[in-house]
C-alpha cells in the first residue's frame, strides 16, 4: 500500500507499506509502483483537508453534448486559415 503522509514546504512525502515494513520514498515513485501493482493509495483526511481541492462534477448533459460533437466532427471541418507556401 502507498500512503501520502504529509506536505512540507510544498513537497509531498510518502511511504510504501510492504510486508510489514514502511519505506520512505518519493511520492511519484510510490504512485508509479501502486499503479503498476494495483495497490491502494491512501492519504489521511487531515492532509486532504489541508491541501486538497474540491472538483465540481460536470453535468452529464454537457458530457453527452460533447460526445455528440466528437461523433459528428471530422478533419474537413477544420480549414487552415494560413496556408503555407512550402507545399509547392
N, C-alpha and C positions, 0 to 999 in steps of 0.2 A: 504494500500500500504506500501511497505518497501522501505526505501531509505538508501543505504550505503552512509554515508555522508563524511567520512574522514578516513585517516590513520595517526596515530601519534605514533612514536616510534615503528613501526612495528605492531601496533594493530589497526584493523579496528573499526570504530564507525558506529552505525546505529540507525535509528528511525522507529517506527511504526506510520503510519498516520491512525488514526481510528476515525471516527465520528467527524471530526473537531479538534481532539486532536492529539498532537505529543508527543510520548512517547520514551524516550531514552531507548535503550535495547541492549543486546549483539547481534552482527551480526548473530551468529549461531542460537540464539533463533528467531530472526526476519526471517531468511531464512526458518527455520523449520515451523513457522506459515504461511509464504507466500506459501510454498509448500503444506501444508495441506489444506489451504483455497483457493488456486488458485489465490492468489493476485500477482500483478506485483511486480517485484524487480527492482528498478532503482538505477542508480549511475551517478553522474554528469560527464560530458565529461572531465572536468578538472581533476577529480580524476583518471579517466581511462587513461588519457594522462600521468599522473604522475606515476601510479603503474601498469597499465595494461600490458599485454603481447599479442603479436600477435601470432596466431596459424595458421600454414600453412595447407591448405586444402590437404587432402590425395587424390591422383589421383584415380579416380573411377576404373581404370583397376587393381590397386593394391588391392582394396577392393574386387572386383569380383574374383580375383585370390585367395585371402584368403578364401572367401566364398566357392569357388570350392574345395579348400583343406579341409575345415571343412566338406563338404559334403562327401568327399571320405575317410576320415581317420576313423579308429576305434581302439579300445583298443589293439587289437592284433598287431597293427603296432608298438607298443612300447614294448620293451623287457627289463626286469630287468637285468642290467649288473652285479649286485652284489646280487645274490640270497641269501636270508637269510637261515641259517641252523636251524632257530627256528621252521620251519614247519615240524618237524619230526612226 
